[in-house]
Amino acid sequence: MKTTIKRLQTFAHYKPLFMQLVAKDIKLKYRRSFLGYIWSILNPLMIMGIMVIVFSNMFRWDIVNYPVYLIIGQTIFSFVSESTNQAMWSITGNAALLKKTYVPKYIFPLSKITSSFVNTLFALGAMLIVFIACRVKFNIYMLFLPVILLEVYVFCSGLGLLLAQGTVFFRDIQYIYGAFITAWTYLTPIFYPIQQLPFELMWMIKHFNPLYSYITQFRTIVLDGAFPDIRLIVYGVVVAGLSLAIGLFVFLKKQDKFILYI
């Protein structure tokens, strides 16, 4: 307990640095961009438009409000992919600073996750435009959407910490994770209905793919106007908590050896 309190106090002490790192990442992403933050809205809209044209005509799935269905899955998965990929290189990318002075090392991957989360909040503007264009009925359950986003954020934080420490020792993780993300894309019902899959594969995705829980919770509220199944919520919260606990445990256990490999 004392150790936890001490670490929280340390984080509070370095909070200004954490905020500065987040702000720097956001500014760098849009530096020298003519449209700036507007790209956070235009980019997902453009990708969604292309995917709607391709998949709706190619497969003709009977999905009500397919653009809404698609942009929800696309936005959540994009956050997971972007944030964890950036967190993966957060330690090695700050090697010069870590060699010169003491800074809590977990600040770097967490700042990458947080900056990606802020970018995702900007991208929600694109989602709102699609909701309005597709005449989505706003309901009281939408107040629960921030909780779902928090679940995803916590899940990504744990995964990001795990990847960050692993990349310090094994640079090949970038290639392994790249292949994993590609497979993860197709094993997540982003652009297709999960009911189209064989029963065995559908069962595996529902039970072993956390993104299914987060995306389905979001879609249930927006598309069905109903509160998500409590089992999905519990699953999402438990997986997010386990992800953070495991990621933080492994990261803190290995962090003293980082200086020998960066």
C-alpha positions in Angstrom: 0.0 0.0 0.0 2.8 2.4 0.9 4.5 1.6 -2.4 1.3 2.4 -4.3 0.9 5.7 -2.5 4.5 6.6 -3.1 4.2 6.0 -6.8 1.0 8.0 -7.0 2.8 10.9 -5.3 5.7 10.5 -7.8 3.3 10.7 -10.7 1.6 13.8 -9.2 5.1 15.4 -8.9 5.8 14.7 -12.6 2.3 15.5 -13.8 3.4 18.8 -15.5 6.0 16.8 -17.6 3.3 14.2 -18.4 1.0 17.0 -19.7 3.8 18.6 -21.6 4.6 15.3 -23.4 1.0 14.8 -24.3 0.7 18.4 -25.6 3.9 17.9 -27.6 2.7 14.8 -29.3 -0.6 16.4 -30.3 1.2 19.5 -31.7 3.7 17.5 -33.6 1.0 15.4 -35.3 -0.6 18.5 -36.8 2.5 20.7 -37.2 2.7 22.2 -40.7 -0.7 20.8 -41.5 -2.9 23.4 -43.3 -6.1 22.0 -41.9 -4.7 21.1 -38.5 -7.1 19.5 -36.1 -9.8 19.4 -38.8 -7.9 16.3 -40.2 -9.0 14.4 -37.1 -12.6 14.8 -38.4 -11.9 14.6 -42.1 -9.6 11.5 -42.0 -12.1 9.1 -40.4 -14.9 10.4 -42.6 -12.9 9.8 -45.7 -11.9 6.3 -44.7 -15.5 5.5 -43.6 -16.8 6.8 -46.9 -14.5 4.5 -48.9 -15.2 1.5 -46.8 -19.0 2.1 -46.9 -18.9 2.2 -50.7 -16.7 -0.9 -51.0 -18.2 -3.2 -48.4 -21.8 -2.2 -48.8 -21.7 -2.9 -52.5 -19.4 -5.9 -52.4 -21.2 -7.9 -49.6 -24.6 -6.1 -49.3 -25.0 -6.9 -45.6 -28.3 -6.2 -44.1 -27.1 -3.8 -41.4 -29.2 -0.8 -40.4 -27.3 2.4 -40.5 -24.1 0.8 -41.9 -22.1 4.0 -41.9 -22.7 4.4 -38.1 -22.0 0.7 -37.5 -18.7 1.1 -39.4 -17.4 4.4 -37.9 -17.9 3.1 -34.4 -15.8 0.0 -35.0 -13.3 2.0 -37.0 -12.8 4.7 -34.4 -12.3 2.4 -31.5 -10.0 0.1 -33.4 -7.9 3.0 -34.8 -7.4 4.3 -31.2 -6.2 0.9 -30.0 -3.9 0.4 -33.0 -2.4 4.0 -33.0 -1.9 4.3 -29.2 -0.3 0.9 -28.7 2.0 1.3 -31.7 3.2 4.7 -30.4 3.6 3.4 -26.9 5.7 0.5 -28.2 8.6 2.9 -29.1 8.1 5.4 -26.2 11.0 4.1 -24.1 13.6 3.6 -26.9 12.5 6.9 -28.5 13.4 8.8 -25.2 16.6 7.0 -24.6 18.7 10.3 -24.5 16.5 11.8 -21.8 16.4 8.6 -19.7 20.2 8.4 -19.7 20.6 12.0 -18.5 18.1 12.3 -15.7 15.6 10.4 -13.6 12.1 10.4 -14.9 9.4 7.7 -14.0 9.7 5.6 -17.2 6.0 4.7 -17.3 5.2 8.3 -18.0 6.4 7.9 -21.6 4.1 5.1 -22.8 1.2 6.5 -20.8 1.7 9.9 -22.5 1.5 8.3 -25.9 -1.7 6.5 -25.0 -3.2 9.7 -23.6 -2.2 11.8 -26.7 -3.8 9.2 -28.9 -6.9 9.3 -26.7 -7.2 13.1 -27.1 -6.9 12.6 -30.9 -9.7 10.1 -30.7 -11.8 12.6 -28.8 -11.3 15.0 -31.7 -12.3 12.2 -34.1 -15.6 11.9 -32.2 -16.6 15.0 -34.1 -16.6 12.9 -37.3 -18.7 10.3 -35.5 -21.2 13.0 -34.4 -21.5 14.2 -38.0 -22.3 10.6 -39.2 -24.9 10.2 -36.4 -26.7 13.4 -37.4 -26.5 12.6 -41.2 -27.9 9.1 -40.5 -30.5 10.4 -38.2 -29.4 8.5 -35.1 -31.8 9.0 -32.2 -30.0 10.3 -29.2 -30.9 8.7 -26.0 -30.1 8.8 -22.2 -27.9 5.7 -22.4 -25.3 7.8 -24.4 -24.2 9.2 -21.1 -22.5 5.8 -20.6 -20.3 6.2 -23.7 -17.5 7.9 -21.8 -17.3 4.9 -19.5 -16.8 2.6 -22.5 -14.1 4.9 -23.8 -12.4 4.8 -20.4 -12.5 1.0 -20.5 -10.7 1.1 -23.9 -8.2 3.7 -22.6 -7.3 1.5 -19.5 -7.0 -1.6 -21.7 -4.6 0.2 -24.1 -2.6 1.6 -21.2 -1.9 -1.9 -20.0 -1.1 -3.3 -23.5 1.0 -0.2 -24.2 3.2 -0.7 -21.1 3.6 -4.4 -22.0 4.7 -3.6 -25.5 7.0 -0.7 -24.4 9.0 -2.8 -22.0 9.1 -5.7 -24.5 10.4 -3.6 -27.3 13.4 -2.5 -25.2 14.7 -6.0 -25.1 13.3 -7.4 -28.4 13.1 -5.1 -31.3 11.4 -7.8 -33.4 8.2 -7.2 -31.4 7.4 -4.4 -34.0 7.1 -7.0 -36.8 5.2 -9.5 -34.6 2.8 -6.8 -33.4 2.4 -5.5 -37.0 1.2 -9.0 -38.1 -0.9 -9.3 -35.0 -2.7 -6.0 -35.6 -3.5 -7.1 -39.2 -5.0 -10.3 -37.9 -6.8 -8.5 -35.1 -8.4 -6.2 -37.7 -10.1 -9.0 -39.5 -11.0 -10.9 -36.3 -12.9 -7.8 -35.0 -16.4 -7.1 -36.4 -15.5 -3.7 -37.7 -17.0 -3.8 -41.2 -18.9 -7.1 -41.1 -21.6 -8.5 -38.9 -20.3 -11.2 -36.5 -23.3 -13.4 -37.3 -21.7 -14.1 -40.7 -18.9 -16.1 -39.1 -18.9 -19.8 -38.3 -20.2 -20.6 -34.8 -16.8 -21.7 -33.5 -15.0 -18.5 -34.7 -17.8 -16.3 -33.5 -17.6 -17.9 -30.0 -13.9 -17.3 -29.9 -14.2 -13.6 -30.9 -16.9 -13.0 -28.3 -14.9 -14.6 -25.5 -11.3 -13.7 -26.4 -11.4 -10.5 -28.3 -11.8 -7.5 -25.8 -12.6 -5.1 -28.7 -15.7 -7.1 -29.5 -17.0 -6.1 -26.0 -16.1 -2.4 -26.3 -17.4 -2.0 -29.8 -20.6 -3.9 -29.1 -21.3 -1.9 -26.0 -21.0 1.3 -28.1 -23.1 0.0 -30.9 -25.9 -1.2 -28.6 -26.3 2.2 -27.1 -26.1 4.1 -30.4 -27.9 1.8 -32.9 -30.3 0.0 -30.6 -31.0 2.8 -28.1 -30.6 0.3 -25.3 -28.2 -0.2 -22.4 -25.4 -2.8 -23.1 -25.6 -6.3 -21.7 -24.2 -6.2 -18.2 -22.0 -9.2 -19.0 -20.3 -7.3 -21.7 -19.6 -4.4 -19.4 -18.2 -6.7 -16.7 -16.1 -8.5 -19.2 -14.8 -5.2 -20.6 -13.9 -3.8 -17.1 -12.2 -7.0 -16.0 -10.1 -7.3 -19.1 -9.1 -3.6 -18.9 -8.2 -4.0 -15.3 -6.2 -7.2 -15.9 -4.4 -5.5 -18.9 -3.3 -2.6 -16.7 -2.3 -4.7 -13.8 -0.2 -7.1 -15.9 1.3 -4.4 -18.0 2.2 -2.2 -15.0 3.6 -5.2 -13.0 5.8 -6.4 -15.9 6.9 -2.9 -16.8 7.9 -2.0 -13.2 9.7 -5.3 -12.8 11.8 -4.8 -15.9 12.4 -1.0 -15.9 15.7 -1.0 -14.0 17.2 -3.0 -16.9 16.1 -0.5 -19.6 19.3 1.5 -19.3 21.4 -1.5 -20.4 19.5 -1.9 -23.7 18.3 1.5 -24.9 
